[in-house]
Amino acid sequence: MNKGIWLSLALVALPATASEGQVDYREHVMEAVGGHMQSMADILQQKVPHTAHLALHANAMADLAGITGALFPEGSEGGDALPAIWTSPEDFAKRVTAFEEAAAGMKAAVASGEEIGPAMQALGQSCKGCHDDYREE
């Protein structure tokens, strides 16, 4: 194929607007968060024998929590994010901080091998705390 065709194909795959790209990116990151959360739950509930993977998921969750605040810039309204994110930015920021702290707590618990259950519960509650008010189900 010539370069023109490749460029045309690449442009077809691009979002129509920068805001649409932000929404798509945010949703992909949040899907990854959900995947790591469910994977940790499956391990802890002994649905799978991959206990050695728990640290990988906890570390990834802490990393993703660290970028969550940057996923909601002004002008990126849409997707399943409710407008309250942008109309109540102080409260939303507190919820993001709670998520970051809970994810760091889960990472630390897994690393130490202690208090993993309570850390997982706190992480789940931090997710729920945001989803209840800021995510369209």
C-alpha positions as CSV (number, residue, x, y, z in Angstrom):
1,M,0.0,0.0,0.0
2,N,1.1,3.5,-0.6
3,K,1.6,6.1,2.2
4,G,-1.6,7.9,1.3
5,I,-3.7,4.9,1.9
6,W,-2.0,4.3,5.3
7,L,-2.5,7.9,6.3
8,S,-6.2,7.7,5.3
9,L,-6.7,4.5,7.3
10,A,-5.0,6.1,10.3
11,L,-7.2,9.2,10.1
12,V,-10.3,7.1,10.0
13,A,-9.3,5.6,13.3
14,L,-8.8,8.9,15.1
15,P,-11.5,10.4,17.2
16,A,-13.4,13.4,15.8
17,T,-12.3,15.8,18.5
18,A,-9.6,16.1,21.1
19,S,-12.3,15.8,23.8
20,E,-13.6,12.6,22.3
21,G,-10.0,11.3,22.4
22,Q,-9.8,12.2,26.1
23,V,-13.1,10.4,26.8
24,D,-11.9,7.3,25.0
25,Y,-8.6,7.3,26.8
26,R,-10.2,7.8,30.2
27,E,-12.6,4.9,29.5
28,H,-9.8,2.6,28.5
29,V,-7.8,3.5,31.6
30,M,-10.9,2.9,33.8
31,E,-11.5,-0.4,32.1
32,A,-8.0,-1.4,33.1
33,V,-8.7,-0.3,36.7
34,G,-11.8,-2.5,36.7
35,G,-9.8,-5.4,35.2
36,H,-7.1,-5.2,37.8
37,M,-9.7,-4.9,40.5
38,Q,-11.6,-8.0,39.3
39,S,-8.4,-9.9,38.9
40,M,-7.4,-9.2,42.5
41,A,-10.9,-10.2,43.7
42,D,-10.6,-13.5,41.7
43,I,-7.2,-14.2,43.2
44,L,-8.4,-13.4,46.8
45,Q,-11.6,-15.4,46.4
46,Q,-9.4,-18.3,45.1
47,K,-11.2,-18.5,41.8
48,V,-7.8,-18.7,40.2
49,P,-4.5,-20.1,41.4
50,H,-2.5,-17.0,40.5
51,T,-1.5,-15.7,43.9
52,A,1.9,-14.7,42.6
53,H,0.1,-12.2,40.3
54,L,-1.5,-10.3,43.2
55,A,1.4,-7.9,43.5
56,L,1.4,-7.1,39.8
57,H,-2.3,-6.1,39.9
58,A,-1.9,-4.1,43.2
59,N,1.1,-2.3,41.7
60,A,-0.7,-1.5,38.5
61,M,-3.8,-0.3,40.4
62,A,-1.6,2.1,42.4
63,D,0.0,3.4,39.2
64,L,-3.4,3.9,37.5
65,A,-4.8,5.6,40.6
66,G,-1.9,8.0,40.4
67,I,-3.0,9.2,37.0
68,T,-6.7,9.3,37.6
69,G,-7.0,12.9,38.4
70,A,-5.4,13.9,35.1
71,L,-8.1,11.9,33.2
72,F,-10.8,14.5,33.8
73,P,-9.6,17.8,32.3
74,E,-12.1,20.6,31.5
75,G,-13.6,20.0,28.2
76,S,-13.5,16.2,28.4
77,E,-17.1,15.8,29.6
78,G,-18.9,12.8,28.2
79,G,-18.8,9.0,28.3
80,D,-20.1,7.6,31.5
81,A,-18.6,10.5,33.6
82,L,-21.3,12.6,35.1
83,P,-21.2,16.4,34.9
84,A,-20.9,16.6,38.7
85,I,-17.2,15.9,38.2
86,W,-16.7,19.4,36.7
87,T,-19.4,21.1,38.8
88,S,-18.1,19.8,42.2
89,P,-14.3,19.6,41.5
90,E,-13.3,19.9,45.2
91,D,-15.4,16.9,46.2
92,F,-14.3,14.9,43.1
93,A,-10.7,15.7,44.0
94,K,-11.2,14.3,47.5
95,R,-12.6,11.1,46.0
96,V,-9.7,10.7,43.7
97,T,-7.3,11.2,46.6
98,A,-9.2,8.5,48.6
99,F,-8.7,6.2,45.6
100,E,-5.0,7.0,45.4
101,E,-4.6,6.3,49.1
102,A,-6.6,3.1,49.0
103,A,-4.6,1.8,46.0
104,A,-1.3,2.7,47.8
105,G,-2.7,0.9,50.9
106,M,-3.5,-2.2,48.8
107,K,0.0,-2.2,47.3
108,A,1.6,-1.9,50.7
109,A,-0.7,-4.7,52.2
110,V,0.2,-7.0,49.4
111,A,3.9,-6.2,49.7
112,S,3.8,-7.0,53.4
113,G,1.4,-9.9,53.2
114,E,-0.7,-8.3,56.0
115,E,-4.2,-6.8,56.2
116,I,-4.9,-7.6,52.5
117,G,-8.6,-8.2,53.1
118,P,-9.2,-4.9,54.8
119,A,-7.1,-3.1,52.2
120,M,-9.1,-4.7,49.4
121,Q,-12.3,-3.6,51.1
122,A,-11.0,-0.1,51.4
123,L,-10.0,0.0,47.8
124,G,-13.5,-1.2,46.7
125,Q,-15.1,1.4,48.9
126,S,-13.0,4.1,47.3
127,C,-14.1,3.0,43.9
128,K,-17.8,2.9,45.0
129,G,-17.5,6.3,46.6
130,C,-16.7,7.8,43.2
131,H,-19.0,5.7,41.1
132,D,-22.0,6.5,43.2
133,D,-21.9,10.2,42.5
134,Y,-19.7,10.6,39.4
135,R,-20.3,7.7,37.1
136,E,-23.3,6.9,35.0
137,E,-24.1,3.2,35.4
